[in-house]
Amino acid sequence: MIPLLSLILLTSLPTSPGQYHVGYFERTDHRLDVYIQRAPEAGRTVLVLGGIHGNEPGAYMAAEKLRELRISNGILIVIPHTNARAIQTHLREIGVDLNRQFGSEEKPAGVDGQIVSVIKSYIAQADLLLNLHDGSGYYDPIYRSALRNPSCYGQSVIADCREFFSRKYGLTVPLQDPAETVLTRINQRILKSDDLFHFSNHETAEPWTKHPEQRKSATYYAVSHCGIPAFGVETSKNLASDEVKASYQLMVVHEFLMHYGLGPDDSILTHPPTHPAVRRSPSQLQPALSIPCTPRSAETMMLRYDIDGIARQAKAGTDLWLVRGERIRFANDPLTRVNVIGFVPDPNSNHGCDNGYIIDTGRDLMAEHSVDKKGDSFIVKLYRNKKDAGTVVLRFVEPALKSVTLETPQGVMCIEPGCAVEIPAHSRLKVIGIDLGIESGVKVNVLGYRGRGDGEDRGQDIDTDVLLPAFSMGGEGRTYPIRVTRFGRMIGEVYMIVQREEN
């Protein structure tokens, strides 16, 4: 057994590229295996924990699968069986909840203390923590049923706050924005609406939090003590099988690794467990398009770029999937020239070199020059040393509107796209929220209401008597669309029907 005092020394990360395995507490029932992969290129360090609760097999099965993943930047640390004793007995915990031993006042002893010490040491060296779980029911910000409500955990990504100031980095670190970006991408690949993920802010440090116990968790320790972003990834215990839970976990983890710039390959996603609710590969669903092929000589070329400031890279010949409105910038490279077909940075001088420009994909690309003429896919031509080096293709998805929440005289109502709510004449209405999965560039406009003049009417106390009938459907002054747009493109609508006065 490794002496406890030696653990800190043995958790130093490798300095050379390669794959490493470190075993702690060998020949015991709480053996702790740590798998470390250091990529050839520098980047962030991400720590993934699985199995901190022994009765959550989707979590530790996904973490086991991550050992097969290859990254191109940074360091990936995976601890698949954080609580090996509990996993062996299929119990949530043995004696104490291991995920409640990270608080400042907690002093875990014996086996638990040894494991927590190792985990804390790795958290201190990481730039991001993902703690995988299987949770009860299906989290939903609106109460819909006993199985789907704000008190459930399944199918959610949990953070302890919206953002926080990190002493490690000396700046404010967002949590909600990156999580919503990741989930928007994930939800576009999930066909079964019941399985969509939501973001959940536990507001752990606030006096009004409903989850004070989370102040003792690994993610809260990472945020509050180590100053790094941390998320709990929860799949539902009510899903069809452990394999399905693991496949959803892997989708989320893979997208987080993409978002934080580790450049993971698709090996863990190529053959996911068969499940009708998951798109096996976005490219398999696209119609055949005439897209230039990448020359064989350019297959190993790596293209460096960033999306909304997050560094990434991709091989020539691949598709780059973005949520419309995200901003992409191709890195300046004296040997590489990038030409985005459909983007003209300067109408007076179109020189065909788009390196270094920030391209707003919601506004800057001309649909008539897209592959499908609809603005959903654009060719990016690559040149290396002035020679053709192939292409990549920009492909876009729209965020999916799931509901609009309104405060009406009848109470708070959650309205699905295309549906309507009827309210009395001479009453008031307020748009208090939307479920879209992403916030940037989003506006909610109540047609017929003058508002502030910026097209954003959320939070406004709207008197139905001041609505302009000309903007109602048919001009009858009765049915008014409540329209959700993103970067000027309509995402969806719900409708407010003003009741007629009785004679």
C-alpha positions as CSV (number, residue, x, y, z in Angstrom):
1,M,0.0,0.0,0.0
2,I,1.2,3.5,-0.8
3,P,1.7,5.5,2.4
4,L,-0.7,8.4,2.7
5,L,2.1,11.0,3.0
6,S,3.6,9.9,-0.3
7,L,0.5,10.3,-2.3
8,I,1.0,14.0,-3.1
9,L,4.4,13.2,-4.5
10,L,3.1,10.5,-6.7
11,T,0.3,12.5,-8.3
12,S,2.6,14.8,-10.3
13,L,1.6,14.7,-13.9
14,P,4.0,13.3,-16.6
15,T,6.0,15.8,-18.7
16,S,6.4,13.7,-21.8
17,P,3.6,12.8,-24.3
18,G,2.2,9.3,-23.8
19,Q,-0.3,7.2,-21.9
20,Y,0.3,6.4,-18.2
21,H,-1.3,4.3,-15.5
22,V,-0.9,4.9,-11.8
23,G,-2.3,2.5,-9.3
24,Y,-3.0,3.4,-5.6
25,F,-3.8,1.1,-2.7
26,E,-3.0,-2.1,-4.7
27,R,-4.1,-5.4,-3.3
28,T,-6.9,-3.7,-1.4
29,D,-10.7,-3.6,-2.0
30,H,-10.4,0.2,-2.6
31,R,-7.7,0.1,-5.3
32,L,-7.7,3.4,-7.2
33,D,-6.6,3.3,-10.9
34,V,-5.7,6.6,-12.6
35,Y,-5.2,6.8,-16.3
36,I,-3.3,9.8,-17.7
37,Q,-2.9,10.8,-21.3
38,R,-0.6,13.6,-22.3
39,A,-1.0,14.8,-25.9
40,P,1.9,16.0,-28.0
41,E,0.6,19.6,-28.0
42,A,0.1,21.8,-24.9
43,G,-3.4,22.5,-23.6
44,R,-5.7,22.3,-20.7
45,T,-5.8,19.5,-18.1
46,V,-9.2,17.8,-17.6
47,L,-10.0,15.4,-14.8
48,V,-12.9,13.0,-15.2
49,L,-14.3,11.1,-12.2
50,G,-16.5,8.0,-12.6
51,G,-18.0,5.7,-9.9
52,I,-17.9,8.0,-6.9
53,H,-21.2,6.4,-6.2
54,G,-21.2,2.7,-6.6
55,N,-24.8,2.3,-7.8
56,E,-24.3,4.5,-10.8
57,P,-23.0,2.2,-13.5
58,G,-23.6,4.5,-16.4
59,A,-21.0,6.8,-14.9
60,Y,-18.2,4.4,-14.4
61,M,-18.9,2.5,-17.6
62,A,-18.5,5.7,-19.5
63,A,-15.3,6.5,-17.6
64,E,-13.9,3.1,-18.5
65,K,-14.6,3.7,-22.2
66,L,-12.7,7.1,-22.0
67,R,-9.5,5.1,-21.7
68,E,-9.8,4.4,-25.5
69,L,-10.1,8.1,-26.4
70,R,-7.2,10.0,-27.9
71,I,-6.6,13.7,-27.6
72,S,-4.5,16.0,-29.6
73,N,-3.9,18.8,-27.0
74,G,-3.5,18.9,-23.2
75,I,-3.8,16.3,-20.6
76,L,-6.7,13.9,-19.8
77,I,-6.9,12.3,-16.4
78,V,-9.6,9.6,-15.9
79,I,-10.4,7.8,-12.6
80,P,-13.1,5.3,-13.6
81,H,-13.6,3.6,-10.2
82,T,-13.3,6.4,-7.7
83,N,-15.2,4.3,-5.1
84,A,-14.2,0.8,-5.9
85,R,-15.7,-0.8,-2.7
86,A,-19.1,0.7,-3.4
87,I,-19.0,-0.4,-7.1
88,Q,-18.2,-4.0,-6.1
89,T,-21.3,-4.1,-3.8
90,H,-23.4,-1.9,-6.1
91,L,-24.2,0.5,-3.2
92,R,-24.1,4.2,-3.4
93,E,-21.7,4.4,-0.5
94,I,-19.8,2.3,2.1
95,G,-20.3,4.0,5.5
96,V,-20.2,7.6,4.2
97,D,-21.0,9.4,1.0
98,L,-17.7,9.8,-0.7
99,N,-19.0,12.9,-2.6
100,R,-19.7,14.6,0.7
101,Q,-16.1,14.4,2.0
102,F,-14.6,17.4,0.2
103,G,-16.0,20.2,2.4
104,S,-13.6,22.5,4.3
105,E,-14.9,21.1,7.6
106,E,-14.8,17.4,6.5
107,K,-11.9,15.3,7.9
108,P,-12.4,11.9,6.3
109,A,-10.4,9.1,7.9
110,G,-9.1,5.7,6.9
111,V,-9.9,4.5,3.4
112,D,-12.1,7.5,2.5
113,G,-9.5,10.0,3.6
114,Q,-6.9,8.3,1.4
115,I,-9.1,8.4,-1.7
116,V,-10.1,12.0,-1.1
117,S,-6.5,13.0,-0.7
118,V,-5.6,11.6,-4.1
119,I,-8.6,13.1,-5.8
120,K,-7.9,16.5,-4.3
121,S,-4.3,16.4,-5.5
122,Y,-5.4,15.8,-9.1
123,I,-8.1,18.4,-8.9
124,A,-5.5,20.9,-7.8
125,Q,-3.5,20.3,-11.1
126,A,-6.6,20.3,-13.4
127,D,-8.2,23.1,-15.4
128,L,-11.6,21.4,-15.5
129,L,-13.4,18.7,-13.5
130,L,-16.2,16.5,-14.8
131,N,-17.9,14.3,-12.1
132,L,-20.1,11.6,-13.8
133,H,-23.3,10.4,-12.1
134,D,-26.5,8.6,-12.8
135,G,-29.4,10.6,-11.2
136,S,-33.0,10.1,-10.3
137,G,-35.8,11.0,-12.8
138,Y,-35.4,13.8,-15.3
139,Y,-34.4,17.3,-14.3
140,D,-36.7,20.0,-15.7
141,P,-36.8,23.6,-14.6
142,I,-40.6,23.4,-14.7
143,Y,-42.6,20.9,-12.6
144,R,-44.3,18.6,-15.1
145,S,-44.6,15.3,-13.1
146,A,-43.2,13.4,-10.2
147,L,-40.6,12.0,-12.5
148,R,-39.8,15.2,-14.3
149,N,-39.3,18.3,-12.2
150,P,-36.7,20.7,-10.6
151,S,-36.0,18.3,-7.8
152,C,-34.8,15.5,-10.2
153,Y,-31.2,15.1,-11.4
154,G,-31.2,12.9,-14.5
155,Q,-30.3,14.3,-17.9
156,S,-28.7,17.4,-16.6
157,V,-25.4,19.2,-16.3
158,I,-25.0,20.7,-12.9
159,A,-22.9,23.7,-11.8
160,D,-22.6,25.3,-8.4
161,C,-23.1,28.8,-9.8
162,R,-23.5,30.8,-13.0
163,E,-19.9,32.1,-12.9
164,F,-17.2,32.7,-10.3
165,F,-14.0,34.7,-9.7
166,S,-11.1,32.3,-9.9
167,R,-8.0,33.2,-7.8
168,K,-6.1,30.7,-9.9
169,Y,-6.6,32.6,-13.1
170,G,-7.4,36.0,-11.8
171,L,-10.6,36.4,-13.7
172,T,-14.3,35.6,-13.8
173,V,-14.9,32.1,-15.1
174,P,-18.3,31.3,-16.6
175,L,-20.0,28.0,-15.9
176,Q,-23.5,28.4,-17.3
177,D,-22.5,29.7,-20.8
178,P,-20.1,26.8,-21.6
179,A,-22.5,24.2,-20.2
180,E,-25.4,25.6,-22.3
181,T,-23.2,25.6,-25.4
182,V,-22.2,22.0,-24.9
183,L,-25.8,20.9,-24.3
184,T,-27.1,22.7,-27.3
185,R,-24.7,20.7,-29.4
186,I,-25.6,17.5,-27.6
187,N,-29.4,18.0,-27.8
188,Q,-29.2,18.4,-31.6
189,R,-28.2,14.8,-31.7
190,I,-30.9,13.5,-29.4
191,L,-34.1,12.6,-31.2
192,K,-36.1,11.6,-28.2
193,S,-37.4,14.8,-26.5
194,D,-37.7,13.1,-23.1
195,D,-34.0,12.5,-23.1
196,L,-32.8,16.0,-23.8
197,F,-30.4,17.5,-21.3
198,H,-30.9,20.7,-19.2
199,F,-28.5,22.9,-17.3
200,S,-29.1,23.1,-13.6
201,N,-27.6,25.9,-11.4
202,H,-27.6,24.7,-7.8
203,E,-26.5,28.1,-6.5
204,T,-24.6,26.1,-3.9
205,A,-23.0,29.0,-2.0
206,E,-26.2,31.1,-1.7
207,P,-28.2,31.1,1.5
208,W,-31.4,30.2,-0.4
209,T,-29.9,27.1,-2.2
210,K,-31.9,23.9,-2.1
211,H,-28.7,21.9,-2.2
212,P,-26.5,23.0,0.8
213,E,-25.1,19.4,0.9
214,Q,-23.3,20.1,-2.3
215,R,-20.9,22.4,-0.4
216,K,-19.2,19.1,0.5
217,S,-18.9,17.8,-3.0
218,A,-15.9,17.4,-5.3
219,T,-17.2,19.9,-7.9
220,Y,-17.8,22.6,-5.2
221,Y,-14.3,22.0,-3.9
222,A,-12.9,22.4,-7.4
223,V,-14.7,25.7,-7.8
224,S,-14.3,27.3,-4.4
225,H,-10.9,26.0,-3.3
226,C,-9.0,25.3,-6.6
227,G,-10.6,28.0,-8.8
228,I,-11.4,25.7,-11.8
229,P,-14.6,25.1,-13.6
230,A,-16.4,21.9,-12.6
231,F,-19.6,20.2,-13.6
232,G,-21.6,17.2,-12.5
233,V,-22.9,15.2,-15.5
234,E,-26.0,13.3,-14.7
235,T,-27.8,10.7,-16.8
236,S,-31.1,9.4,-15.7
237,K,-31.4,6.2,-13.8
238,N,-34.7,5.7,-15.6
239,L,-33.1,5.2,-19.0
240,A,-33.5,1.9,-20.8
241,S,-30.1,0.4,-20.0
242,D,-26.7,1.1,-18.4
243,E,-25.3,1.1,-22.0
244,V,-27.6,4.0,-23.0
245,K,-26.6,5.9,-19.9
246,A,-22.9,5.5,-20.7
247,S,-23.5,6.5,-24.3
248,Y,-25.1,9.8,-23.2
249,Q,-22.3,10.4,-20.7
250,L,-19.7,9.9,-23.5
251,M,-21.5,12.4,-25.7
252,V,-21.4,15.1,-23.1
253,V,-17.8,14.4,-22.0
254,H,-16.7,14.4,-25.6
255,E,-18.3,17.8,-26.3
256,F,-16.8,19.3,-23.1
257,L,-13.4,18.1,-24.2
258,M,-14.0,19.7,-27.6
259,H,-15.2,22.9,-26.0
260,Y,-12.1,23.2,-23.8
261,G,-9.7,22.5,-26.6
262,L,-8.4,19.0,-26.1
263,G,-9.3,17.9,-29.6
264,P,-10.6,14.4,-28.9
265,D,-11.1,11.9,-31.6
266,D,-14.4,10.3,-32.3
267,S,-13.4,6.7,-31.3
268,I,-15.8,6.6,-28.3
269,L,-18.7,7.8,-30.4
270,T,-18.1,5.8,-33.6
271,H,-20.0,2.8,-32.3
272,P,-22.3,3.9,-29.5
273,P,-24.7,1.4,-28.0
274,T,-27.7,1.0,-30.3
275,H,-30.4,3.4,-29.2
276,P,-33.2,4.9,-31.4
277,A,-32.9,8.2,-29.6
278,V,-29.3,9.0,-30.6
279,R,-28.1,10.1,-34.0
280,R,-25.2,7.8,-34.7
281,S,-23.3,10.4,-36.8
282,P,-24.5,13.8,-38.0
283,S,-22.9,13.2,-41.3
284,Q,-24.9,10.1,-42.0
285,L,-28.1,12.3,-41.9
286,Q,-27.0,14.8,-44.5
287,P,-28.0,14.6,-48.1
288,A,-25.3,13.9,-50.6
289,L,-23.6,17.1,-51.5
290,S,-20.9,17.9,-54.1
291,I,-17.9,18.7,-51.8
292,P,-14.3,18.6,-53.0
293,C,-12.3,15.7,-51.5
294,T,-9.2,16.2,-49.5
295,P,-6.0,15.0,-51.3
296,R,-4.4,12.0,-49.8
297,S,-1.2,14.0,-49.2
298,A,-3.1,16.4,-46.9
299,E,-4.9,13.9,-44.7
300,T,-2.6,14.5,-41.7
301,M,-2.7,18.3,-41.9
302,M,-4.2,19.8,-38.8
303,L,-6.2,23.1,-39.0
304,R,-6.1,25.3,-35.9
305,Y,-9.1,27.5,-35.1
306,D,-11.2,28.7,-32.2
307,I,-14.9,28.9,-31.6
308,D,-15.9,31.8,-29.3
309,G,-12.3,32.0,-28.1
310,I,-12.0,28.2,-27.3
311,A,-9.0,26.8,-29.2
312,R,-9.6,23.7,-31.3
313,Q,-8.1,21.8,-34.2
314,A,-9.3,19.4,-36.9
315,K,-8.0,17.3,-39.7
316,A,-8.5,18.4,-43.3
317,G,-11.4,16.5,-44.8
318,T,-13.6,16.6,-41.7
319,D,-16.8,18.5,-40.8
320,L,-16.8,21.3,-38.3
321,W,-20.2,21.4,-36.5
322,L,-21.2,24.8,-35.0
323,V,-24.4,26.2,-33.5
324,R,-25.4,29.1,-35.8
325,G,-24.2,32.4,-34.4
326,E,-21.0,31.0,-32.8
327,R,-17.9,32.9,-33.9
328,I,-15.1,31.0,-35.5
329,R,-11.6,32.3,-36.2
330,F,-8.9,30.4,-38.2
331,A,-5.4,30.8,-36.8
332,N,-2.8,32.9,-38.5
333,D,-0.2,30.6,-40.0
334,P,2.4,31.8,-42.5
335,L,2.4,28.4,-44.2
336,T,-1.4,27.9,-44.3
337,R,-4.1,29.9,-46.1
338,V,-7.7,29.5,-45.4
339,N,-10.5,30.6,-47.8
340,V,-14.0,30.4,-46.5
341,I,-16.4,30.3,-49.5
342,G,-19.2,32.7,-48.7
343,F,-17.2,35.0,-46.4
344,V,-15.8,38.3,-47.6
345,P,-14.1,40.4,-44.9
346,D,-13.6,43.4,-47.1
347,P,-15.9,43.9,-50.1
348,N,-13.3,46.2,-51.7
349,S,-10.5,43.6,-51.5
350,N,-11.5,40.0,-51.6
351,H,-8.0,38.4,-51.5
352,G,-9.2,34.9,-50.5
353,C,-7.2,34.7,-47.3
354,D,-9.5,34.5,-44.2
355,N,-6.9,33.6,-41.5
356,G,-7.3,35.7,-38.4
357,Y,-10.8,37.1,-39.0
358,I,-13.5,36.6,-36.5
359,I,-16.4,35.2,-38.5
360,D,-19.9,35.6,-37.0
361,T,-21.6,32.5,-38.4
362,G,-25.0,34.1,-37.8
363,R,-24.4,37.1,-39.9
364,D,-21.2,37.0,-41.9
365,L,-21.7,34.1,-44.3
366,M,-23.6,34.5,-47.6
367,A,-26.2,31.7,-48.0
368,E,-26.0,31.9,-51.8
369,H,-22.4,30.7,-51.7
370,S,-23.2,27.7,-49.4
371,V,-23.1,24.1,-50.6
372,D,-26.9,23.7,-50.2
373,K,-27.7,27.3,-51.1
374,K,-29.6,27.4,-47.8
375,G,-26.7,28.6,-45.6
376,D,-26.4,25.3,-43.7
377,S,-23.0,24.2,-45.0
378,F,-20.0,26.1,-46.3
379,I,-16.7,24.8,-47.9
380,V,-13.5,26.0,-46.4
381,K,-10.6,25.6,-48.8
382,L,-7.1,25.0,-47.4
383,Y,-3.7,25.7,-48.9
384,R,-0.4,24.6,-47.5
385,N,2.8,26.2,-48.9
386,K,0.6,27.6,-51.7
387,K,-0.6,24.1,-52.7
388,D,-4.1,22.7,-52.4
389,A,-4.3,21.0,-49.0
390,G,-8.0,19.9,-49.1
391,T,-11.1,21.2,-47.4
392,V,-13.1,21.2,-44.3
393,V,-16.9,21.9,-44.2
394,L,-18.7,24.2,-41.8
395,R,-22.1,22.7,-40.9
396,F,-24.7,24.4,-38.7
397,V,-27.5,23.4,-36.4
398,E,-30.0,25.7,-34.8
399,P,-30.8,25.6,-31.1
400,A,-34.1,23.9,-30.4
401,L,-36.8,25.9,-28.6
402,K,-38.5,23.7,-26.1
403,S,-40.8,26.1,-24.2
404,V,-41.6,29.7,-23.3
405,T,-42.6,30.4,-19.7
406,L,-45.2,33.1,-19.2
407,E,-46.6,34.7,-16.1
408,T,-50.3,35.2,-16.7
409,P,-53.4,36.0,-14.6
410,Q,-54.0,32.3,-14.3
411,G,-50.5,31.6,-13.0
412,V,-47.1,30.6,-14.4
413,M,-47.5,28.6,-17.6
414,C,-44.9,26.7,-19.7
415,I,-46.0,26.8,-23.4
416,E,-44.5,24.6,-26.1
417,P,-43.6,26.0,-29.5
418,G,-46.7,26.3,-31.8
419,C,-49.1,26.3,-28.8
420,A,-51.2,29.2,-27.4
421,V,-52.3,30.5,-24.0
422,E,-55.6,32.4,-23.6
423,I,-55.7,35.3,-21.2
424,P,-58.5,37.7,-20.2
425,A,-59.0,41.1,-21.8
426,H,-57.5,44.1,-19.9
427,S,-55.0,41.9,-18.1
428,R,-51.2,41.7,-18.0
429,L,-48.6,39.2,-19.1
430,K,-44.9,38.7,-18.6
431,V,-42.4,36.5,-20.4
432,I,-40.2,35.2,-17.6
433,G,-38.0,32.7,-19.4
434,I,-37.4,30.3,-22.3
435,D,-35.9,26.8,-22.5
436,L,-33.5,27.0,-25.5
437,G,-30.2,25.7,-24.1
438,I,-28.2,28.7,-25.2
439,E,-28.5,32.5,-24.5
440,S,-26.1,34.3,-26.9
441,G,-27.9,36.3,-29.6
442,V,-31.4,35.4,-28.3
443,K,-34.3,37.8,-28.2
444,V,-38.0,37.2,-27.3
445,N,-40.3,39.7,-29.0
446,V,-44.1,40.0,-28.2
447,L,-45.4,41.3,-31.5
448,G,-47.6,44.3,-31.1
449,Y,-45.8,45.5,-27.9
450,R,-43.6,48.6,-28.3
451,G,-41.4,47.8,-25.4
452,R,-37.9,49.3,-25.2
453,G,-37.5,49.3,-29.0
454,D,-34.7,46.6,-29.0
455,G,-36.9,43.6,-29.8
456,E,-36.3,42.1,-26.3
457,D,-39.4,41.9,-24.2
458,R,-38.5,39.4,-21.5
459,G,-39.3,40.7,-18.0
460,Q,-41.6,43.4,-19.3
461,D,-45.0,43.8,-17.6
462,I,-47.2,43.9,-20.7
463,D,-50.6,45.4,-20.6
464,T,-52.8,43.8,-23.3
465,D,-54.6,47.1,-23.7
466,V,-51.5,48.7,-25.3
467,L,-50.9,45.9,-27.9
468,L,-51.1,47.1,-31.5
469,P,-53.8,45.1,-33.4
470,A,-51.9,45.6,-36.7
471,F,-49.3,43.1,-35.5
472,S,-51.8,40.4,-34.4
473,M,-52.6,37.5,-36.7
474,G,-55.1,38.6,-39.3
475,G,-55.1,42.1,-37.8
476,E,-58.0,41.2,-35.5
477,G,-56.4,42.2,-32.3
478,R,-56.8,38.8,-30.7
479,T,-53.9,36.5,-31.4
480,Y,-50.4,37.8,-30.9
481,P,-47.2,35.8,-31.7
482,I,-44.4,35.7,-29.0
483,R,-41.4,35.1,-31.3
484,V,-38.0,33.8,-30.3
485,T,-35.1,34.7,-32.6
486,R,-31.4,34.2,-32.5
487,F,-29.1,36.5,-34.4
488,G,-32.2,37.6,-36.4
489,R,-33.3,34.0,-37.4
490,M,-36.6,32.8,-36.0
491,I,-36.3,29.8,-33.7
492,G,-39.9,29.4,-32.8
493,E,-43.2,31.0,-31.6
494,V,-45.9,30.6,-29.1
495,Y,-49.1,32.6,-29.1
496,M,-51.1,34.8,-26.7
497,I,-54.9,34.9,-27.4
498,V,-56.7,37.8,-25.8
499,Q,-60.2,36.8,-24.8
500,R,-63.0,38.8,-26.3
501,E,-65.1,40.9,-23.9
502,E,-68.6,39.6,-23.2
503,N,-71.4,41.9,-24.3
